[in-house]
Amino acid sequence: MKKLLYIDACIRNVESRTKRIATPIVEALKEKYQVDTLVLNELPLDIVKERLIQKRVNGVIEPEVMSWAEKVRDADRIVIAAPFWDMSFPAALKVFFELCSIFNVTFGSDDKTCFGNCRAEKMLYITTRGMDIPTGDVLEQATPYLKALSWLWGIGPLQVVAAQNMDYVSSDVIEEKIAVAIAEGMEIVKVF
Ligand SMILES: Cc1cc2nc3c(=O)[nH]c(=O)nc-3n(C[C@H](O)[C@H](O)[C@H](O)COP(=O)(O)O)c2cc1C
């Protein structure tokens, strides 16, 4: 069975609307993929600062961090669930990306430029936003970054399931938006 890596960056955990959308979508994907889940709340995510860079320069990578990078590299599909925070995604996810961006693991380079080493042909990003900001809006800085990182790591096209304006509507409308996003995700599952 092919492998799917699910990166759960739903920091509010049980309170998370993003997680409510992602959970049934990932459950459905378990029919097609062997799913490996990384819950960022549960990982020791060290901010990449001087000490860590020095270790890296000397070829020292924590085995646990290396195992995350290898999961990213070896997954056939990747699903990321992350709420919209400060016009992008939570810093925990950026730290995770920086930790996994390991030379000769997730990416390599020749004498001219970098190239990706990851095998995932598709990546799905699931999110909810407080304000009424659509995917691709200039104020929405999560998907441009994810597209750029996908390029660096050699990951195939990014698909997005998003619900927006979640903080300015009634609870009934929130529920409707969640249902619509799950339905959208289920359509993607069929061809993912
Ligand atoms: C720390 C934090 C930062 C946020 N920043 C933004 C923001 O910049 N723009 C926005 O539209 N909503 C923002 N929101 C609102 C969330 O995007 C919105 O409530 C979303 O549905 C939360 O997802 P969750 O329920 O999965 O945690 C923020 C919420 C939190 C907790």
The ligand as an SDF file (V2000), in Angstrom:
LIG
                    3D

 31 33  0  0  0  0  0  0  0  0999 V2000
   -3.2440   32.7060   17.1040 C   0  0  0  0  0  0  0  0  0  0  0  0
   -4.3080   32.9760   16.0870 C   0  0  0  0  0  0  0  0  0  0  0  0
   -4.0320   33.7900   15.0030 C   0  0  0  0  0  0  0  0  0  0  0  0
   -5.0070   34.0360   14.0340 C   0  0  0  0  0  0  0  0  0  0  0  0
   -4.7040   34.8540   12.9730 N   0  0  0  0  0  0  0  0  0  0  0  0
   -5.6320   35.0640   12.0280 C   0  0  0  0  0  0  0  0  0  0  0  0
   -5.3470   35.8800   10.9000 C   0  0  0  0  0  0  0  0  0  0  0  0
   -4.2680   36.4290   10.7580 O   0  0  0  0  0  0  0  0  0  0  0  0
   -6.3040   36.0400    9.9590 N   0  0  0  0  0  0  0  0  0  0  0  0
   -7.5360   35.4340   10.0510 C   0  0  0  0  0  0  0  0  0  0  0  0
   -8.3490   35.5950    9.1370 O   0  0  0  0  0  0  0  0  0  0  0  0
   -7.8270   34.6840   11.1100 N   0  0  0  0  0  0  0  0  0  0  0  0
   -6.9250   34.4730   12.0970 C   0  0  0  0  0  0  0  0  0  0  0  0
   -7.2250   33.7000   13.1730 N   0  0  0  0  0  0  0  0  0  0  0  0
   -8.5310   33.0640   13.2210 C   0  0  0  0  0  0  0  0  0  0  0  0
   -8.4430   31.6260   12.7250 C   0  0  0  0  0  0  0  0  0  0  0  0
   -7.9240   31.5650   11.4170 O   0  0  0  0  0  0  0  0  0  0  0  0
   -9.8160   30.9640   12.6920 C   0  0  0  0  0  0  0  0  0  0  0  0
  -10.4770   31.0980   13.9210 O   0  0  0  0  0  0  0  0  0  0  0  0
   -9.6540   29.4960   12.3230 C   0  0  0  0  0  0  0  0  0  0  0  0
  -10.9190   28.9180   12.0680 O   0  0  0  0  0  0  0  0  0  0  0  0
   -8.9870   28.7530   13.4650 C   0  0  0  0  0  0  0  0  0  0  0  0
   -8.7910   27.4330   13.0770 O   0  0  0  0  0  0  0  0  0  0  0  0
   -8.9370   26.2340   14.1070 P   0  0  0  0  0  0  0  0  0  0  0  0
  -10.3630   26.2380   14.6120 O   0  0  0  0  0  0  0  0  0  0  0  0
   -8.6170   25.0460   13.2920 O   0  0  0  0  0  0  0  0  0  0  0  0
   -7.9710   26.4870   15.2160 O   0  0  0  0  0  0  0  0  0  0  0  0
   -6.2930   33.4510   14.1620 C   0  0  0  0  0  0  0  0  0  0  0  0
   -6.5630   32.6520   15.2690 C   0  0  0  0  0  0  0  0  0  0  0  0
   -5.5950   32.4130   16.2190 C   0  0  0  0  0  0  0  0  0  0  0  0
   -5.9240   31.5300   17.3970 C   0  0  0  0  0  0  0  0  0  0  0  0
  1  2  1  0
  2  3  1  0
  2 30  2  0
  3  4  2  0
  4  5  1  0
  4 28  1  0
  5  6  2  0
  6  7  1  0
  6 13  1  0
  7  8  2  0
  7  9  1  0
  9 10  1  0
 10 11  2  0
 10 12  1  0
 12 13  2  0
 13 14  1  0
 14 15  1  0
 14 28  1  0
 15 16  1  0
 16 17  1  0
 16 18  1  0
 18 19  1  0
 18 20  1  0
 20 21  1  0
 20 22  1  0
 22 23  1  0
 23 24  1  0
 24 25  2  0
 24 26  1  0
 24 27  1  0
 28 29  2  0
 29 30  1  0
 30 31  1  0
M  END
$$$$
